[in-house]
Amino acid sequence: MPVRTRTSLVHQIRYAVRNPQKISPHLRRLARDTWLRLRTADHVSYYRAVMKSDTARDPKKAVGSASHKRWVALGQMQFDYLVGHGLQPAHRMLEIGCGNLRAGRLFIDYLEPGNYYGIDISPDILISAQDTLTEYDLAAKLPYLTPVRDLRFAFLPDRHFDVVHAHSVFSHSPIEVIEECFAHVGLMKPDGWFDFTFDRTEGKEHHVLREDFYYRTETLIALAARHGLRATFMDDWERLPHKQSKIRITLPAG
C-alpha cells in the first residue's frame, strides 16, 4: 500500500485534478462535517448523524456500496471468508456495525435460529435492516438487531459468542473507540475469534474529516496486546477485491 497522507494539501490538489467530478461531493461532505461538529458532543453522536444523513439518501450507499451489485458482492465476500475460516451454523455470532445487513442477511440465513446478533449505533440503518429481513424472508431465523450507544457491550453476556465481526467499522472510528471495543471484547468464547477490517496506511496515521480513519497495522496490534489480546494480520484477506485490511483478535491461551 503506498505511503500517502490524504490530509496533505499536495495530495488533495493532485486528487482533485485527477477526479474533478468528486470535488462537489467532497465540498458537501466538508460542509456537513463542519455543521455536525458544532452540533454533536462526541464521535458516536457525530457518526450517528452522518449515518442518518446518508441513509436518508440511499441505505446501500450509506454502508459503502455504490450499487446494489456491489452491495451483494461485498456481503458475499465477507460471508465466504468467515465460512472458509470455520464459521459453523451452530455458532453464535455478533456483528458490530451490522448496517442494513449487507453480509448479515447471509449470516442470518446460514446460522441456526437466534444465533445472529447485530448491533449498530444508527437506528436509521437498523430500520433499513428490518426491510432487508423482509425482502429476503428471514424473519423465522429470529435475528437480534439492537441499537447501541457505545462498544462496551454491557447488555451482552461474557464468553457467549463464537465469532465477532466488524466490517468497515474501525475505518470510521478514532482510536479511543477502537480501544473501548478491545477493552470489552471478553464476550468472546475462549476459542472464539474477532475479525475486523480497517483502512491501512504505511505512512502517517490520519483521518479525513471525522469520517475516515487510517491506521498502521502495528498500532492496532500493539493496542490489542495492551488489553491482553492476540492480534494477527490476515494476509489471505489482502488477495480479495476490496479496499480494506483485516486483523483477527483471539484471547490468549489459558
Secondary structure, DSSP 4 states (H G I P E B T S, - for coil): -----TTSHHHHHHHHHH-GGGHHHHHHHHHHHHHHHHH-SSHHHHHHHHHHHHHHH-HHHHTT-SSHHHHHHHHHHHHHHHHHTT--TT--EEEET-TTTTTHHHHHHHSPTT-EEEEES-HHHHHHHHHHHHHTT-GGG--EEEE-SSS--TTS-TT-EEEEEESSSGGG--HHHHHHHHHTGGGEEEEEEEEEEEEE-SS--EEETTTEEEE-HHHHHHHHHHTT-EEEE-GGGGGSSSS-EEEEEEPPP-
